[in-house]
Structure formats: C-alpha cells, structure tokens
C-alpha cells in the first residue's frame, strides 16, 4: 500500500506542479496585460483562437511544435544525468548550417542520398557542440550550463560568418543566406495538411529517447549517474562515457531540428534560424519534468502560445513579443514551484517500513 501511495504521490507531482505553475502564470500574465489597459479574458480567448481555434491555427501550432520537441530533448536527455544543458539554440543553428551546406554541395545527387546526408550532417554538428559540453564537464569540470550558453553565442557567430562570407549566395543581398536548396531536397507536408514531416521526426525521436532512458540498460545506468555519480563510479559504471554519449545524443536531436527548419521551412540557412526555439525548448523540457514523452504535448502547448502572438498584435495592439513575456513568467513560476515541492504534504512520499516494523 505504501508503494502505491508513493506512486500516486509521484503522479500527482508530475501533474499538479506544472498545472499549478501554468495557472499561476496565467494569473500573473493577466495582471500584466491589465496594467496596460487590456482585458485579460480577451487576451486568453485570442490566445486560444490563435493556437487551437481553427484548423489553420492547429497546423501553425504543430509546425512550431516540431523543432520545440527536438530542442527540448537537448535539455531533457542530459537532465537524466543531473546536467542542465541550455545550448539547444546553438546546436539547432549549427545543424541547420551544416545541413544547408551539405544540400548545396550535393546538388544533383539522388534525393534519398542528399536527404540522409543533410540529416546526418545536422545531427553531427549538433552532437559535436553539445557533446563538447559533456566532454568539458567530464574532463575539466566546466559547468555545463555556462559552457552550453556561451557556445550557443559562438555557434550563432559562426553561422553569421559563414552565411555572410564563404557560403553566401550572391543573390541574397538584403538578407545574407546560403544558396537555396533544390525543391527536391526540401521536406514536404504531411498528406492533407500544411504541417511538414518534421513533426513526425520529432515525435519518433521523443519516443525513441523515452525507450532509451526508461527501457534500456544504458538509460538505467544514466539515471544512476544522475542520482549519485560517486556511487555510480564505485559500482564501476563508465560515468564519463555515459555523460559524453548522452550529451552528444541530445545535441544530435537539436541539430536535427536545424536540418528540419532548413529543409522544411526556410529552404536555406540564414539568421532566421535564430528564432528562439532552443530557448523555448529549455522551458518545454522543464515543464515536462524532463520526460521525453511529456515533451510532446508541452511542445504543442508552447507552439500554440507562439502561434498566437500575431493575433494578439493584430487584434489588441500588443507587441508580438508579449507571448515571450508569458513564457518567461511560466519559467520563473515553474522554478518557484519546484523549490516549494516537498514542502507541501501532498507531495511527501509515505515512508516504506520493513515488514517486521509493521508487525510490531
């Protein structure tokens, strides 16, 4: 019975804490917009309509959710080892740049070969960046949060340099970009929808990540490292290898998001890749409590929040960045709720006593 109660407490924690954080964030955001003379209820209605109120809204939301799923995995996977990696934006940018350069270099080759090479190039670039973060943590003790954040700025600078220099398309005057991908090498929409196949890739990667971390020996070992690194070393686990491989897989997911953005949305690499998907992916991972499966619905939710920004701007005159304020409020409230977790009796696990103690 105690084990059942503990399982129920864990389930309540997984549902109630993020739900309460969302409700509190809605209240705070409502107070914020009320201060500028806008009716909060009207804001909420328009946000719902812009995100889920029509088939067009749903397609826009799902399109935005695709890269969010993949960048959220960039944070959720290392979190299994107790790491806080926030470099998904940099991995996405480098992945998109590598995919675009590969697609242009292989122009004229068979479609399957080029698409596969673009995907591998994007994943390799992202894996190199975030895997490097893991290597720095393991070999030099460099804090992964700081290094992943700083490497993101370096990745963006590298992308800007390449699209404005060696890889620049001479025809892209006002917005420096790489040469456009041939139409045959671009990812098309799902049948009967305007949502590209990147959404399917994201969902498959999330499911694969959940299986890897929850149903394999590798995932069990990674969770042991996250629970107690010293005990894991004493048990003979290859802590360094687990750390580097997991961060590389996380970076590969974000790099794949960059490839999808290039091949399905932009058709080339340019500054439009820096759209904040990596930053929002961190919030998605935290709200999903680092569960790869929970990342999927949370990414759809935040894709809808992002999709509603334009409607708020057109109807109420609010800045398009208002939704970023809402996301920031959610993040702060979520961190505060995590700090409160365990202080409320609802989330306190029941003690599991030995059988002899119970009989006594």
C-alpha positions as CSV (number, residue, x, y, z in Angstrom):
1,X,0.0,0.0,0.0
2,X,2.8,2.4,0.8
3,X,4.4,1.8,-2.6
4,X,1.0,2.5,-4.3
5,X,0.7,5.7,-2.3
6,X,4.3,6.7,-3.3
7,X,3.4,6.1,-6.9
8,X,0.3,8.2,-6.6
9,X,2.3,11.0,-5.0
10,X,4.8,10.9,-7.8
11,X,2.0,11.1,-10.4
12,X,0.3,14.0,-8.5
13,X,3.7,15.8,-8.5
14,X,4.1,15.2,-12.2
15,X,0.6,16.6,-13.0
16,X,-0.2,19.1,-10.3
17,X,3.1,21.1,-10.1
18,X,3.2,22.0,-13.8
19,X,-0.5,22.6,-13.9
20,X,-0.4,24.9,-10.9
21,X,2.5,26.7,-12.4
22,X,0.6,27.3,-15.6
23,X,-2.5,28.6,-13.7
24,X,-0.4,30.9,-11.6
25,X,1.4,32.1,-14.8
26,X,-1.9,32.9,-16.4
27,X,-3.0,34.9,-13.4
28,X,0.3,36.9,-13.4
29,X,0.2,37.4,-17.2
30,X,-3.4,38.6,-16.9
31,X,-2.4,41.2,-14.3
32,X,0.4,42.3,-16.6
33,X,-1.8,42.9,-19.6
34,X,-4.4,44.5,-17.3
35,X,-1.8,47.1,-16.3
36,X,-1.6,48.2,-20.0
37,X,-5.4,48.5,-20.3
38,X,-6.2,45.2,-22.0
39,X,-8.9,42.8,-20.8
40,X,-7.1,39.6,-19.7
41,X,-10.1,37.4,-20.7
42,X,-10.0,38.8,-24.2
43,X,-6.3,38.0,-24.3
44,X,-6.8,34.4,-23.2
45,X,-9.6,34.0,-25.8
46,X,-7.4,35.3,-28.6
47,X,-4.5,33.1,-27.5
48,X,-6.8,30.0,-27.6
49,X,-8.2,31.0,-31.0
50,X,-4.7,31.7,-32.4
51,X,-3.4,28.4,-31.1
52,X,-6.2,25.9,-31.4
53,X,-9.3,27.7,-32.5
54,X,-9.3,26.6,-36.2
55,X,-7.7,24.0,-38.4
56,X,-5.3,26.7,-39.7
57,X,-4.3,27.5,-36.1
58,X,-3.7,23.9,-35.3
59,X,-1.4,23.5,-38.3
60,X,0.5,26.6,-37.4
61,X,0.8,25.3,-33.8
62,X,2.0,21.8,-34.9
63,X,4.5,23.3,-37.3
64,X,6.1,25.3,-34.5
65,X,5.9,22.3,-32.1
66,X,8.2,20.2,-34.4
67,X,11.5,22.0,-33.6
68,X,10.4,22.5,-29.9
69,X,10.2,18.7,-29.4
70,X,13.7,18.2,-30.7
71,X,15.3,21.1,-28.8
72,X,13.5,20.1,-25.6
73,X,15.2,16.7,-25.9
74,X,18.5,18.6,-25.9
75,X,17.8,19.6,-22.3
76,X,15.7,16.6,-21.2
77,X,18.3,13.9,-22.0
78,X,21.3,15.4,-20.2
79,X,18.9,16.1,-17.2
80,X,18.7,12.3,-16.7
81,X,22.4,12.6,-15.6
82,X,21.8,15.6,-13.5
83,X,23.1,18.1,-16.1
84,X,21.4,21.4,-17.0
85,X,22.2,22.0,-20.7
86,X,20.7,25.1,-22.3
87,X,22.6,25.1,-25.6
88,X,19.8,23.8,-27.9
89,X,19.7,27.1,-29.9
90,X,23.4,26.8,-30.8
91,X,23.0,23.1,-31.8
92,X,20.0,24.0,-33.9
93,X,21.8,26.8,-35.7
94,X,24.9,24.7,-36.4
95,X,22.8,21.8,-37.5
96,X,20.8,24.0,-39.9
97,X,24.0,25.5,-41.3
98,X,25.6,22.0,-41.8
99,X,22.5,20.6,-43.4
100,X,22.2,23.6,-45.9
101,X,25.9,23.4,-46.8
102,X,25.6,19.6,-47.4
103,X,22.5,20.0,-49.5
104,X,24.1,22.7,-51.7
105,X,27.3,20.7,-52.1
106,X,25.5,17.5,-53.1
107,X,23.1,19.3,-55.6
108,X,22.2,16.9,-58.4
109,X,22.7,13.7,-56.3
110,X,19.8,11.3,-55.6
111,X,17.2,12.7,-53.3
112,X,17.5,9.9,-50.7
113,X,21.3,10.3,-50.5
114,X,21.1,14.1,-50.1
115,X,18.3,14.0,-47.5
116,X,20.1,11.4,-45.5
117,X,23.4,13.3,-45.7
118,X,21.7,16.5,-44.7
119,X,20.2,14.8,-41.6
120,X,23.5,13.2,-40.6
121,X,25.3,16.5,-41.1
122,X,22.9,18.4,-39.0
123,X,22.9,15.8,-36.2
124,X,26.7,15.6,-36.3
125,X,27.1,19.3,-35.9
126,X,24.7,19.4,-33.0
127,X,26.3,16.4,-31.4
128,X,29.8,17.9,-31.7
129,X,28.6,21.1,-30.0
130,X,26.7,19.6,-27.1
131,X,28.9,16.5,-26.8
132,X,31.7,19.0,-26.4
133,X,29.8,20.5,-23.4
134,X,29.7,17.0,-21.9
135,X,33.4,16.5,-22.6
136,X,34.3,19.8,-20.9
137,X,32.2,18.8,-17.9
138,X,33.9,15.4,-17.6
139,X,37.5,16.2,-18.3
140,X,37.8,19.8,-17.0
141,X,34.9,20.1,-14.6
142,X,33.4,23.1,-16.6
143,X,29.9,23.9,-15.6
144,X,27.6,22.6,-18.4
145,X,25.1,25.4,-18.1
146,X,27.6,28.1,-18.6
147,X,29.6,26.4,-21.3
148,X,26.4,25.4,-23.3
149,X,25.2,29.0,-23.1
150,X,28.5,30.5,-24.2
151,X,28.9,28.0,-27.0
152,X,25.5,29.0,-28.3
153,X,26.7,32.5,-28.9
154,X,29.8,31.1,-30.7
155,X,27.6,28.9,-32.8
156,X,25.4,31.9,-33.9
157,X,28.5,33.9,-34.7
158,X,29.9,31.1,-36.8
159,X,26.7,30.8,-38.7
160,X,26.6,34.6,-39.3
161,X,30.2,34.5,-40.5
162,X,29.6,31.6,-42.9
163,X,26.3,32.9,-44.5
164,X,27.8,36.4,-44.9
165,X,31.1,35.0,-46.2
166,X,32.2,31.7,-47.6
167,X,28.7,30.2,-48.0
168,X,26.9,33.4,-49.0
169,X,24.6,33.3,-52.1
170,X,25.4,36.4,-54.2
171,X,21.7,36.8,-54.9
172,X,20.9,37.2,-51.2
173,X,21.6,40.9,-50.9
174,X,19.3,42.2,-48.1
175,X,19.4,39.0,-46.1
176,X,22.6,37.1,-46.4
177,X,21.9,33.4,-46.8
178,X,23.3,30.2,-48.2
179,X,22.3,29.1,-51.7
180,X,18.7,27.8,-51.7
181,X,18.1,24.0,-51.6
182,X,16.6,22.4,-54.7
183,X,12.9,21.8,-54.3
184,X,13.5,18.0,-54.5
185,X,15.6,18.2,-51.3
186,X,13.0,20.0,-49.2
187,X,10.8,18.3,-46.8
188,X,7.1,18.3,-47.9
189,X,3.9,18.5,-45.9
190,X,2.0,15.6,-44.4
191,X,-0.8,14.3,-46.6
192,X,-3.8,16.6,-46.4
193,X,-2.0,19.1,-44.1
194,X,0.3,22.1,-44.2
195,X,2.4,20.5,-41.4
196,X,5.8,19.2,-42.5
197,X,7.2,15.7,-41.8
198,X,9.5,17.2,-39.2
199,X,6.7,16.8,-36.7
200,X,6.7,13.0,-37.2
201,X,10.5,13.0,-36.8
202,X,10.2,14.9,-33.6
203,X,7.6,12.5,-32.2
204,X,9.6,9.5,-33.2
205,X,12.8,10.9,-31.6
206,X,10.9,11.7,-28.4
207,X,9.5,8.1,-28.2
208,X,13.0,6.7,-29.0
209,X,14.5,8.9,-26.2
210,X,11.9,7.6,-23.8
211,X,12.6,4.0,-24.7
212,X,16.4,4.6,-24.4
213,X,16.2,6.2,-21.0
214,X,13.4,4.1,-19.5
215,X,13.7,0.6,-21.0
216,X,17.4,0.0,-21.6
217,X,20.5,-0.8,-19.6
218,X,22.1,2.4,-20.9
219,X,19.2,4.5,-19.6
220,X,19.3,2.8,-16.2
221,X,23.0,3.5,-15.9
222,X,22.4,7.1,-16.9
223,X,19.8,7.5,-14.2
224,X,22.2,6.0,-11.7
225,X,24.8,8.6,-12.6
226,X,22.2,11.3,-12.3
227,X,21.1,10.0,-8.9
228,X,24.6,9.6,-7.4
229,X,27.7,10.0,-9.6
230,X,30.1,8.8,-6.8
231,X,28.1,5.6,-6.2
232,X,27.9,5.0,-9.9
233,X,31.7,5.2,-10.2
234,X,32.1,2.9,-7.2
235,X,29.8,0.5,-9.0
236,X,32.1,0.5,-12.0
237,X,29.9,2.5,-14.4
238,X,31.7,4.4,-17.1
239,X,30.4,7.8,-15.9
240,X,32.4,9.9,-18.4
241,X,31.4,7.8,-21.4
242,X,27.7,7.9,-20.4
243,X,27.9,11.7,-19.9
244,X,29.5,12.4,-23.3
245,X,27.3,10.0,-25.2
246,X,24.1,11.3,-23.7
247,X,25.0,15.0,-24.4
248,X,26.0,14.1,-27.9
249,X,22.6,12.4,-28.5
250,X,21.0,15.5,-27.0
251,X,22.9,17.7,-29.4
252,X,22.0,15.5,-32.3
253,X,18.3,16.0,-31.6
254,X,18.7,19.7,-31.7
255,X,20.9,19.6,-34.8
256,X,18.1,17.5,-36.5
257,X,15.7,20.4,-35.6
258,X,18.0,22.7,-37.5
259,X,18.0,20.4,-40.5
260,X,14.2,20.3,-40.4
261,X,13.9,24.1,-40.2
262,X,16.2,24.5,-43.3
263,X,14.7,21.7,-45.4
264,X,11.0,22.3,-44.4
265,X,10.6,26.0,-43.6
266,X,13.3,28.3,-44.8
267,X,14.9,26.4,-47.7
268,X,18.3,27.8,-46.8
269,X,20.4,28.8,-43.8
270,X,20.3,32.4,-42.6
271,X,19.7,34.5,-39.5
272,X,16.1,33.3,-39.5
273,X,17.3,30.1,-37.8
274,X,17.8,32.1,-34.6
275,X,14.1,32.0,-33.8
276,X,14.3,31.2,-30.1
277,X,13.3,27.5,-30.5
278,X,16.3,26.4,-28.4
279,X,15.4,28.8,-25.5
280,X,11.8,27.8,-25.5
281,X,12.8,24.1,-25.7
282,X,14.5,24.5,-22.3
283,X,11.2,25.7,-20.9
284,X,9.4,22.8,-22.6
285,X,11.8,20.3,-21.0
286,X,11.4,21.8,-17.5
287,X,7.6,21.9,-17.7
288,X,7.6,18.3,-19.0
289,X,9.8,17.4,-16.0
290,X,12.5,16.1,-18.3
291,X,10.2,13.2,-19.5
292,X,10.7,12.7,-23.3
293,X,7.1,11.6,-23.8
294,X,5.7,14.5,-21.8
295,X,7.7,16.8,-24.1
296,X,5.3,16.2,-27.0
297,X,2.1,17.7,-25.5
298,X,4.1,20.5,-23.8
299,X,5.8,21.4,-27.0
300,X,2.4,21.6,-28.7
301,X,1.2,23.9,-26.0
302,X,4.1,26.2,-26.4
303,X,3.9,26.0,-30.2
304,X,0.3,27.3,-29.7
305,X,1.4,30.1,-27.5
306,X,4.0,31.2,-30.0
307,X,1.4,30.9,-32.9
308,X,-1.0,33.2,-31.0
309,X,1.4,36.2,-30.9
310,X,0.5,37.5,-34.3
311,X,-3.2,37.5,-33.5
312,X,-2.7,39.4,-30.2
313,X,-0.7,42.0,-32.2
314,X,-3.3,42.5,-34.9
315,X,-6.4,42.5,-32.7
316,X,-5.3,44.1,-29.4
317,X,-2.2,46.1,-30.5
318,X,0.0,44.1,-28.1
319,X,3.6,43.5,-29.2
320,X,4.2,40.2,-30.8
321,X,6.8,39.6,-28.0
322,X,4.0,39.5,-25.4
323,X,4.0,35.7,-25.7
324,X,7.7,35.7,-24.7
325,X,6.8,37.6,-21.6
326,X,4.2,34.9,-20.8
327,X,6.8,32.2,-21.4
328,X,9.2,34.0,-19.1
329,X,6.6,34.2,-16.4
330,X,5.9,30.5,-16.7
331,X,9.6,29.7,-16.4
332,X,10.0,31.8,-13.2
333,X,6.8,30.4,-11.6
334,X,7.9,26.9,-12.5
335,X,11.2,27.3,-10.8
336,X,9.5,28.7,-7.8
337,X,7.1,25.8,-7.7
338,X,10.0,23.3,-7.9
339,X,11.5,25.0,-4.9
340,X,8.3,24.5,-3.0
341,X,7.9,20.9,-4.0
342,X,8.2,18.6,-1.0
343,X,7.2,21.2,1.5
344,X,3.6,20.5,0.8
345,X,2.2,17.3,2.3
346,X,0.5,16.3,-0.9
347,X,3.9,15.6,-2.5
348,X,5.6,14.0,0.5
349,X,6.1,10.2,-0.1
350,X,4.9,7.8,2.5
351,X,7.7,6.0,4.5
352,X,8.2,2.4,3.5
353,X,8.8,0.4,6.6
354,X,10.2,-3.1,6.9
355,X,7.7,-5.9,7.3
356,X,8.9,-6.6,10.9
357,X,8.4,-3.0,11.9
358,X,4.9,-3.0,10.5
359,X,4.0,-6.2,12.5
360,X,5.5,-4.6,15.7
